[in-house]
């Protein structure tokens, strides 16, 4: 059985070192732009060159994330980034936005592409399109079960990568708009404010609680069954975590993959919330997936106070060995406190008891103590070999008595040939090949090391002065420096790539637009209250839930332009059921949640399909690619109206009566008749949208419409607190202004 790759996070240089020393096969990291962890240290261009050099030297893979959505107005920044990366040549780019894939295909790029978990690909559609765009690996959503993973591996032409450890999002990755709806920080742009970790209260409740905070994912004990599924890569989350965290987690998973029998106690010592297997065995109950009141670091229980204190010492009943320097924390009246132990003395009469200094004397009896840092942590950084930070090169030496010494090498694809001014003489003792060349030329500046001196064409027992050898080395360094100063963009454009313009048929776009857009420029998508709203709203074009199609009266179907929004499709069973329901239809228009649109459009050409705004289309290359496939597009809500060029063709969906902020596969955290509120008095409610997916909405009503485009969509969700009749009156007033 082939072992999968162990892929580790590297939010900084030290994290990269930690990952490699602990046994990672590959690391993933980001530059300063377009990475989905904008608050990690990340790597500037020089640090990216360093990372490429180190991973090459150590035969490790380097994956670079470009996994945010990219807006049209920042495309020039993206092309600059891609220019640099084409020269760097990482082992892959991890992307969410297919516009990037289109751009790289147009350039003729050879860099492999991996689709980010932000792409929310569950295996049900888009296979041909992803292959066409050069995607070689898919990083599955964290919400995928073991059985679903197995099916995808069997039926997919891609390498499959899965997360095995780290933080879970409440929402399906790439389908969360909670943070961006509340402010300016977007999860799809790497700046999520983590609203799911905050405390909320339910109506008529005085208790604040993290209602939507998931436990971390931990599949340490499921490595064998994961390997049996045939996945190609096991991924650890944590680009915001410390080097110590990266080292310990990677080290333990390395041992698990290699079949060593170890416990995972150390995983509790590094930063970790309460953990579970998440969706590995299917959807969990509320009690199984939520963190509870403590949604931060859990640590490991080391003991309990006995209530005994004397001379500044506190007695502890031990569960784990402790040492001076260990960091502990505890809770008093739900308030977290902590300190570091300065002194530990064992009780000679009872080995389970010990006296410590560093804790408050007034801790109540039986206070649980947890360790967050240990004084005996391994000094892993001392194992780092700095020689791996230099590129390996070979030098060929040639010469004979009475000729110059000739040095030849190749650096940055440039051949170098240097000759000494001094002529070679017979040596009185050992010749150049017996040590002097190795001593003077093994290390070349900060970036290169000589791994091989080839002396076949150098006569034996020859001499050259030390001063001349130093001069020759200085000339070599000058040459290397001149190569480093060449403009990255100039090298790329002149020597490394021929740009191929992407050609798209204007007529094909126009035909798709005509298929996707109804004659009435305003259409309303109804999330709930379908029967009442379809009768009462004063528009000709409605998008109603497919699962509630029988609730809409026939006279409405006949007199209004009716489209349907389809439930999210997460597995083959979901797709098969939907396909069987649609295949007998002669015509119809359907709004799809994701990748299934591509497959449905091929199988059912008599029907018209659109991709919803949650597909995150935010630039022309992405938009035009989908339109070419004969599929309509609703533009991303995160693509602000003021930033959309006038010649963009497609819907805009920046309007909502109570905007959707999240899609989740977790069991519903609150009942559909409840309201959850945060400290800023924002109110949230949930609705089931099919196939086990729950949508969350923010109570935020429309005041007016800015008709900046010809066609737009209004999403309408009715809160449990709202009067539907009043909502209809307000919407009809706004629409008819």
C-alpha positions in Angstrom: 0.0 0.0 0.0 1.4 3.4 -1.0 1.9 5.9 1.8 0.2 9.2 1.1 2.2 12.5 1.2 2.2 14.3 4.6 1.6 17.9 3.9 2.4 20.5 6.6 1.6 24.2 7.0 4.4 26.8 6.9 3.2 30.3 8.0 6.8 31.4 8.6 10.4 30.4 8.0 10.7 28.7 11.4 7.4 26.8 10.7 8.9 25.5 7.4 12.0 24.3 9.3 9.8 22.7 11.9 7.7 20.9 9.3 10.7 19.5 7.5 12.6 18.4 10.6 9.5 16.6 11.9 9.1 14.6 8.7 6.8 16.4 6.3 7.0 15.4 2.7 5.7 18.7 1.5 4.9 22.2 2.8 2.3 24.8 1.8 2.7 28.5 2.3 1.7 31.9 0.9 3.3 35.0 -0.5 2.2 38.4 0.6 -0.8 38.4 -1.8 -3.8 36.2 -2.5 -3.3 33.7 0.4 -6.3 32.6 2.5 -4.4 33.3 5.7 -3.6 37.0 5.3 -2.6 37.4 9.0 0.1 34.7 9.0 3.6 36.0 8.6 3.7 34.7 5.0 6.7 35.0 2.7 8.1 37.9 0.7 9.9 37.2 -2.6 13.3 36.6 -1.1 11.8 34.3 1.5 10.0 32.4 -1.2 13.3 32.0 -3.1 14.8 30.7 0.1 11.9 28.2 0.6 12.2 27.0 -3.0 16.0 26.5 -2.5 15.6 24.6 0.7 12.8 22.3 -0.5 14.7 21.5 -3.7 17.8 20.7 -1.7 16.0 18.4 0.7 13.8 16.8 -2.0 10.6 18.1 -0.5 7.6 19.6 -2.3 6.7 23.3 -2.1 3.1 24.3 -2.7 2.2 28.0 -2.8 -1.4 29.2 -2.0 -3.2 31.6 -4.3 -6.5 30.5 -2.8 -8.5 33.7 -2.5 -11.0 35.1 -5.0 -9.4 37.7 -7.2 -11.3 40.8 -8.2 -11.0 42.3 -11.6 -9.5 45.6 -10.4 -6.5 43.8 -8.9 -5.7 41.6 -11.9 -2.5 43.5 -12.6 -1.3 42.5 -9.1 -2.1 38.9 -9.9 -0.2 38.9 -13.1 2.9 40.4 -11.4 2.7 37.6 -8.8 2.4 34.9 -11.5 5.3 36.4 -13.4 7.5 35.8 -10.3 6.0 32.3 -9.6 6.7 31.2 -13.1 10.4 31.7 -12.4 10.3 30.3 -8.9 8.5 27.1 -10.2 6.9 25.7 -7.1 5.6 22.2 -7.2 2.1 23.4 -7.4 -0.2 26.5 -6.9 -3.2 26.0 -4.7 -6.1 28.0 -6.2 -9.8 28.7 -5.5 -10.5 31.2 -8.4 -10.7 29.5 -11.8 -9.8 32.8 -13.4 -6.2 32.1 -12.2 -6.3 28.7 -13.9 -7.5 30.4 -17.1 -4.7 32.9 -17.0 -2.1 30.3 -16.4 -3.4 28.1 -19.2 -3.3 31.1 -21.6 0.4 31.6 -20.6 1.2 28.0 -21.3 2.3 27.6 -17.7 3.8 24.2 -16.6 3.1 24.7 -12.9 0.7 22.0 -11.6 -2.5 23.4 -10.1 -4.4 22.1 -7.0 -8.0 23.2 -6.3 -8.3 24.6 -2.8 -10.8 23.3 -0.3 -12.2 26.8 -0.7 -13.4 25.5 -4.1 -15.9 23.3 -2.3 -15.6 20.4 -4.8 -17.5 17.4 -3.6 -16.9 15.3 -6.8 -20.3 15.9 -8.5 -19.5 17.8 -11.6 -16.8 20.0 -13.3 -14.3 17.1 -13.9 -13.8 17.8 -17.6 -13.5 21.6 -16.9 -11.0 21.1 -14.1 -8.9 18.8 -16.3 -9.1 21.2 -19.1 -7.7 24.0 -16.9 -4.8 21.9 -15.7 -6.0 20.9 -12.2 -4.1 17.8 -11.1 -5.2 17.6 -7.5 -8.4 18.4 -5.5 -8.3 19.3 -1.8 -11.6 18.0 -0.5 -13.9 20.0 1.8 -13.4 19.1 5.5 -17.1 18.2 5.5 -16.5 15.0 3.4 -17.1 11.7 5.0 -14.9 8.6 4.7 -17.4 6.9 2.4 -17.6 10.0 0.2 -13.8 10.3 0.1 -13.6 6.6 -1.1 -16.2 7.2 -3.8 -14.4 10.3 -5.0 -11.0 8.6 -5.1 -12.5 5.7 -7.2 -14.3 7.9 -9.7 -12.0 10.9 -10.0 -9.0 11.3 -12.3 -7.4 13.7 -9.8 -5.0 13.2 -6.9 -7.1 13.7 -3.8 -5.9 15.5 -0.7 -7.8 15.6 2.6 -7.4 17.5 5.9 -6.5 15.3 8.9 -5.8 17.8 11.7 -6.6 21.4 12.6 -9.3 24.0 12.9 -12.8 23.4 11.5 -15.0 26.2 10.1 -18.7 26.3 10.9 -19.4 26.9 7.3 -18.4 24.9 4.2 -15.1 26.4 3.1 -15.5 28.9 0.3 -19.3 29.2 1.1 -19.0 31.5 4.1 -19.9 35.2 3.9 -20.5 35.7 7.6 -17.4 37.8 8.3 -17.7 39.9 5.1 -21.4 40.6 5.7 -20.7 41.9 9.1 -17.8 44.1 8.1 -14.9 44.3 5.7 -13.0 41.1 6.6 -13.8 38.2 4.2 -13.2 34.5 4.6 -12.8 34.3 0.9 -10.0 36.9 1.0 -8.1 35.4 3.9 -9.1 38.0 6.6 -12.0 36.1 8.4 -12.9 37.7 11.7 -14.1 34.2 12.9 -17.6 35.2 13.9 -18.4 31.5 14.5 -16.1 31.5 17.5 -17.9 34.4 19.2 -20.5 34.1 21.9 -24.3 34.4 21.1 -27.5 34.2 23.0 -30.9 32.9 22.1 -34.0 34.9 22.5 -35.2 35.1 26.1 -31.9 33.7 27.3 -29.4 35.7 29.4 -26.6 33.3 28.8 -24.0 34.0 26.1 -22.5 30.9 24.5 -20.4 30.0 21.5 -23.3 28.4 19.7 -21.5 27.9 16.4 -17.9 27.0 17.4 -16.8 23.6 16.0 -14.3 21.3 17.6 -11.0 20.9 15.8 -10.5 18.0 13.4 -8.3 15.2 14.6 -8.0 12.0 12.5 -4.8 10.7 14.2 -6.5 7.4 15.0 -8.0 7.1 11.5 -4.8 7.2 9.4 -4.9 3.5 8.4 -8.5 3.6 7.0 -7.7 6.9 5.3 -4.7 5.4 3.6 -6.9 2.5 2.5 -9.2 5.0 0.6 -6.2 5.7 -1.7 -5.9 9.4 -1.0 -2.7 11.0 -2.2 -2.0 13.6 0.5 -2.9 14.1 4.2 -2.9 17.7 5.2 -2.4 19.5 8.5 -4.1 22.9 9.0 -2.2 25.6 10.9 -0.5 28.5 9.0 -1.4 30.7 11.9 0.1 28.3 14.5 3.6 28.3 16.1 6.6 26.4 14.9 6.4 24.2 18.1 2.8 23.3 17.1 3.9 22.4 13.6 6.8 20.3 14.8 4.8 18.2 17.3 1.8 17.6 15.1 3.8 16.7 12.0 6.1 14.5 14.1 3.1 12.5 15.5 1.4 12.1 12.1 4.6 11.1 10.5 4.9 8.2 13.0 1.2 7.3 12.5 1.6 7.2 8.7 4.8 5.1 9.1 2.8 2.6 11.2 4.4 3.3 14.6 2.3 2.6 17.7 2.3 5.8 19.7 -0.3 7.6 21.8 -1.3 11.1 20.8 -0.9 12.8 24.3 1.5 15.2 22.8 -1.2 16.6 20.5 -2.9 17.9 23.6 0.2 19.7 24.8 0.4 21.9 21.7 -2.4 24.4 20.8 -5.6 22.5 20.3 -9.3 23.0 21.0 -11.5 20.1 21.9 -11.4 17.7 19.0 -13.4 15.2 17.2 -13.5 13.2 13.9 -15.8 15.8 12.4 -17.6 14.4 9.4 -15.4 11.3 8.9 -18.2 9.0 10.1 -21.0 11.2 8.9 -22.9 14.2 10.4 -22.5 14.5 14.2 -25.0 15.5 16.8 -24.8 19.0 18.3 -23.2 17.7 21.4 -20.4 16.0 19.4 -19.3 18.9 17.1 -19.5 21.9 19.4 -16.6 23.1 21.5 -18.7 24.1 24.4 -18.0 27.1 26.5 -14.2 26.8 26.1 -13.6 27.4 22.4 -9.9 28.1 22.8 -6.9 26.1 23.8 -7.7 23.0 25.8 -4.3 21.7 26.9 -4.0 18.5 28.8 -5.2 17.9 32.4 -2.2 17.5 34.7 -4.0 17.5 38.1 -6.3 19.0 40.6 -5.8 21.3 43.6 -6.4 19.6 47.0 -7.1 22.9 48.8 -3.9 22.6 50.9 -1.4 25.5 50.9 1.6 26.3 53.1 4.5 28.7 52.8 3.5 29.9 49.3 3.2 26.3 48.0 0.0 24.7 46.6 -0.6 21.0 46.8 -1.7 19.2 43.6 -3.1 15.7 43.0 -1.2 14.7 39.8 -2.5 13.1 36.6 0.6 13.9 34.6 4.2 14.6 35.5 5.0 18.3 35.8 8.2 20.4 36.0 9.2 23.9 36.9 8.6 26.1 33.9 5.4 24.4 32.8 2.5 26.8 31.9 -0.9 25.9 33.5 -4.3 27.4 33.2 -7.7 26.9 35.0 -11.2 28.4 35.2 -12.7 30.3 38.1 -16.4 31.3 37.6 -16.0 30.6 33.9 -13.0 33.0 33.7 -9.8 31.6 32.3 -6.6 32.3 34.3 -3.1 31.0 34.1 0.5 31.1 35.3 3.9 29.4 35.0 5.2 27.0 37.7 8.5 28.3 39.3 9.1 25.4 41.7 8.0 21.7 41.9 8.7 19.4 44.9 7.3 15.9 45.1 5.6 14.6 48.2 7.8 11.8 49.5 5.0 10.0 51.3 2.6 10.0 48.3 3.9 10.0 44.8 0.6 11.2 43.4 0.9 14.4 45.3 3.3 17.3 44.7 3.9 20.8 46.0 4.3 23.7 43.5 5.0 27.4 43.6 3.5 29.7 41.0 -0.2 29.2 41.6 -2.5 31.5 43.6 -3.0 30.3 47.2 -6.7 30.9 47.0 -7.6 28.3 44.3 -10.6 26.3 45.4 -10.3 22.7 46.2 -10.5 20.4 43.1 -9.7 23.1 40.6 -8.8 21.4 37.3 -5.3 22.4 36.1 -4.4 22.1 32.4 -0.9 22.4 30.8 -0.4 24.6 27.8 3.3 24.6 27.5 6.0 22.1 28.8 9.4 22.9 30.1 10.8 19.7 28.5 9.8 20.6 24.9 12.3 19.3 22.4 14.9 21.7 21.0 14.2 20.7 17.5 15.6 23.8 15.9 19.1 22.8 16.9 18.9 19.9 14.4 18.6 22.3 11.4 21.4 22.0 9.0 22.1 25.5 7.4 23.9 23.9 4.5 20.5 23.0 3.1 19.8 26.7 2.6 22.3 26.8 -0.2 21.7 25.7 -3.8 23.9 22.7 -4.8 26.2 23.3 -7.7 29.0 21.4 -9.4 32.3 23.0 -10.6 34.5 21.6 -13.4 38.2 22.3 -13.1 40.7 22.1 -15.9 44.3 23.1 -16.5 47.9 21.9 -16.8 51.3 23.3 -16.1 51.8 26.7 -17.7 48.1 27.4 -18.3 45.5 29.3 -16.3 43.2 27.4 -13.9 39.8 27.2 -15.5 36.5 27.1 -13.5 33.2 26.2 -15.2 29.8 25.9 -13.6 26.1 26.7 -14.3 24.0 28.9 -12.1 20.5 30.2 -12.8 20.6 28.4 -16.2 23.7 30.6 -17.0 27.0 29.0 -17.9 30.0 30.6 -16.2 33.6 30.2 -17.3 36.4 31.9 -15.3 40.2 31.7 -15.7 43.0 32.7 -13.3 45.5 35.4 -14.2 48.3 33.3 -12.6 49.5 30.2 -14.4 49.6 26.7 -12.9 52.9 25.4 -11.4 54.1 22.0 -10.1 53.2 21.7 -6.4 55.8 21.1 -3.7 53.3 19.1 -1.6 49.6 18.2 -2.3 48.0 19.4 -5.5 44.8 21.5 -5.9 42.6 18.5 -6.3 43.7 17.0 -3.0 42.2 19.7 -0.7 42.8 23.4 -1.6 39.9 23.6 -4.1 37.5 22.0 -1.7 38.6 24.2 1.2 38.2 27.5 -0.7 35.2 26.7 -2.9 32.9 24.4 -0.9 30.7 27.4 0.2 30.0 30.2 -2.4 28.4 33.2 -0.7 25.1 32.9 1.1 23.3 30.9 -1.5 25.4 28.1 -3.0 27.3 25.1 -1.9 29.5 22.9 -4.1 28.5 19.3 -3.9 30.9 18.0 -6.5 34.4 19.1 -7.8 35.0 17.5 -11.2 38.8 17.4 -11.8 39.1 14.9 -14.7 40.7 17.6 -16.9 42.9 19.0 -14.2 46.4 17.6 -14.0 47.5 16.2 -10.7 50.0 17.9 -8.3 49.5 21.5 -9.5 49.8 24.6 -7.5 48.2 28.1 -7.5 48.6 30.8 -4.8 46.0 31.3 -2.1 45.6 34.9 -3.2 44.7 33.9 -6.8 42.2 31.3 -5.6 40.5 34.0 -3.5 40.4 36.3 -6.5 38.8 33.6 -8.6 36.2 33.0 -5.9 35.5 36.7 -5.7 35.0 36.8 -9.5 32.5 33.9 -9.2 30.6 35.7 -6.5 30.4 38.9 -8.7 29.0 36.8 -11.5 26.4 35.3 -9.3 25.4 38.7 -7.9 24.9 40.1 -11.4 22.5 37.2 -12.2 20.5 37.9 -9.0 20.0 41.5 -10.0 18.2 40.7 -13.3 14.6 41.8 -13.2 12.2 39.0 -12.6 9.6 40.3 -14.9 12.1 40.9 -17.7 13.5 37.4 -17.5 10.0 35.9 -17.5 8.6 37.9 -20.4 11.7 37.7 -22.6 12.9 34.1 -22.0 10.4 31.9 -20.2 7.0 32.2 -21.6 5.0 33.0 -24.7 1.7 34.5 -23.8 -1.3 33.1 -25.6 -4.4 35.4 -25.7 -7.6 33.7 -24.6 -10.1 34.0 -27.4 -13.8 33.9 -26.5 -16.7 34.1 -28.9 -18.8 37.2 -28.2 -21.8 35.6 -29.8 -21.5 32.6 -27.5 -21.5 34.9 -24.5 -24.6 36.8 -25.8 -26.5 33.6 -26.4 -25.7 32.4 -22.9 -26.8 35.7 -21.4 -30.1 35.5 -23.4 -30.6 31.9 -22.0 -29.8 32.9 -18.4 -31.5 36.2 -18.1 -35.3 36.6 -18.2 -37.0 39.4 -20.0 -37.8 41.1 -16.7 -34.6 42.7 -15.3 -35.7 42.0 -11.7 -36.0 38.5 -10.3 -36.6 37.4 -6.8 -35.2 34.2 -5.3 -37.4 32.9 -2.4 -35.7 31.1 0.4 -38.9 30.3 2.4 -42.6 31.2 2.7 -42.7 30.1 -0.9 -46.5 29.7 -1.4 -47.4 33.1 0.1 -44.6 35.1 -1.4 -45.0 33.7 -4.9 -48.6 35.1 -4.9 -48.0 38.4 -3.2 -44.8 39.8 -4.7 -45.2 42.2 -7.6 -42.6 40.8 -10.0 -42.9 38.5 -13.1 -39.7 36.5 -12.4 -39.3 34.3 -9.4 -36.7 31.7 -8.4 -38.4 29.2 -6.0 -37.0 26.1 -4.2 -37.1 23.0 -6.3 -38.0 21.0 -3.2 -41.1 23.2 -2.7 -42.3 23.3 -6.3 -45.6 21.6 -5.5 -46.5 24.4 -3.0 -46.7 27.0 -5.8 -50.2 27.3 -7.4 -50.5 26.4 -11.0 -51.8 29.8 -12.0 -48.6 31.3 -10.7 -46.5 28.9 -12.7 -48.4 29.8 -15.8 -48.5 33.6 -15.4 -45.0 34.2 -14.0 -41.5 33.4 -15.3 -40.5 30.6 -12.8 -37.0 29.3 -12.3 -35.9 27.0 -9.5 -33.0 27.0 -7.1 -31.6 23.5 -6.5 -30.4 22.1 -3.2 -26.6 21.8 -2.6 -25.3 18.5 -4.1 -22.6 16.8 -1.9 -22.4 13.2 -3.1 -23.5 10.8 -5.8 -26.8 10.0 -4.1 -27.8 13.6 -4.0 -26.9 14.0 -7.7 -28.6 10.8 -8.8 -31.9 11.8 -7.1 -31.9 15.3 -8.6 -31.0 14.0 -12.1 -33.9 11.5 -12.0 -36.2 14.3 -11.1 -35.0 16.6 -13.9 -34.4 14.2 -16.8 -38.1 14.0 -17.9 -38.5 17.8 -18.2 -38.6 19.4 -21.7 -37.6 22.8 -20.5 -36.8 24.8 -17.4 -34.3 27.2 -15.8 -32.3 26.2 -12.7 -30.0 28.0 -10.3 -27.2 25.7 -9.0 -25.2 25.8 -5.9 -21.9 24.7 -7.4 -20.0 22.3 -9.7 -23.0 20.1 -10.5 -24.1 22.8 -13.0 -21.4 21.6 -15.4 -22.5 18.0 -15.3 -26.2 18.8 -15.4 -25.7 21.1 -18.4 -24.1 18.2 -20.4 -26.6 15.6 -19.4 -29.7 17.7 -19.8 -29.0 20.1 -22.7 -32.7 20.9 -23.1 -32.6 22.7 -19.7 -30.9 26.0 -18.8 -28.6 26.2 -15.8 -26.9 29.0 -13.9 -24.3 29.0 -11.2 -25.3 30.9 -8.0 -23.3 33.9 -6.5 -21.8 31.5 -3.9 -19.6 30.1 -6.7 -17.6 33.3 -6.1 -17.2 34.6 -9.7 -15.4 38.0 -9.4 -13.4 38.6 -12.5 -13.9 38.5 -16.3 -11.7 35.5 -17.0 -13.6 33.3 -14.6 -17.0 34.7 -15.8 -16.2 34.2 -19.5 -14.9 30.7 -19.0 -18.3 29.6 -17.4 -20.3 31.5 -20.1 -18.4 29.6 -22.8 -19.7 26.4 -21.3 -23.3 27.6 -21.9 -24.0 28.2 -18.2 -25.3 31.4 -16.8 -23.6 33.2 -13.9 -24.7 35.1 -10.9 -21.8 37.3 -9.9 -20.3 37.0 -6.4 -21.9 39.3 -3.8 -18.4 40.1 -2.7 -17.7 41.8 -6.1 -19.0 45.3 -5.2 -21.1 47.1 -7.7 -18.8 50.0 -7.9 -15.9 47.7 -8.9 -17.7 45.8 -11.7 -16.7 47.1 -15.2 -19.6 48.4 -17.3 -19.0 45.8 -20.0 -19.4 42.8 -17.7 -22.2 40.5 -18.8 -24.1 38.6 -16.1 -26.3 39.0 -13.1 -25.4 40.9 -10.0 -26.8 39.7 -6.7 -25.8 42.4 -4.2 -29.3 42.7 -2.9 -30.9 40.6 -0.2 -33.8 40.9 2.2 -31.9 39.3 5.1 -28.6 38.2 3.5 -27.4 34.6 3.6 -24.1 34.5 5.6 -23.3 30.8 5.7 -23.9 27.3 4.4 -23.1 24.5 6.9 -23.2 20.7 7.0 -23.1 20.6 10.8 -26.3 19.6 12.6 -28.4 22.8 13.0 -27.0 24.7 16.0 -30.4 26.5 16.7 -34.0 25.7 15.8 -35.4 27.3 12.7 -37.9 29.3 14.9 -35.1 30.7 17.0 -33.0 33.9 16.8 -29.3 34.1 17.8 -27.9 37.5 18.7 -24.3 38.7 19.2 -23.0 41.5 21.4 -23.6 44.0 18.6 -27.3 43.0 18.5 -27.0 41.4 15.1 -29.7 38.8 14.8 -29.3 35.5 12.9 -31.7 32.7 11.9 -31.4 29.5 10.0 -33.3 27.6 7.3 -32.8 24.0 5.9 -32.0 24.2 2.2 -31.8 20.5 1.3 -29.5 17.5 1.5 -28.6 18.2 5.1 -27.4 21.7 4.5 -28.4 24.6 6.7 -28.2 28.2 5.6 -27.8 31.0 8.1 -29.2 34.5 7.5 -28.6 37.9 9.0 -31.6 40.1 9.8 -30.9 43.1 7.6 -33.6 44.6 5.4 -33.3 46.4 2.1 -34.0 50.2 2.0 -33.5 50.9 -1.7 -32.1 49.6 -4.9 -29.2 51.2 -6.9 -30.0 50.2 -10.5 -26.4 50.3 -11.8 -26.9 47.3 -14.0 -29.6 46.1 -16.3 -30.3 42.8 -14.5 -30.2 41.8 -10.9 -31.6 39.3 -8.4 -33.0 39.9 -4.9 -32.8 37.1 -2.4 -35.7 37.0 0.0 -35.6 35.2 3.4 -38.2 35.8 6.0 -37.1 35.8 9.6 -39.1 34.1 12.3 -39.6 37.6 13.9 -41.0 39.2 10.7 -44.5 39.6 9.4 -44.5 38.3 5.8 -47.3 40.6 4.8 -45.2 43.7 5.9 -42.2 42.3 4.1 -44.2 42.0 0.8 -45.4 45.6 1.2 -41.9 46.9 1.7 -40.4 44.9 -1.1 -43.1 45.8 -3.6 -42.6 49.5 -2.7 -38.8 49.2 -3.2 -39.0 47.3 -6.4 -41.5 49.7 -8.0 -39.6 52.9 -7.1 
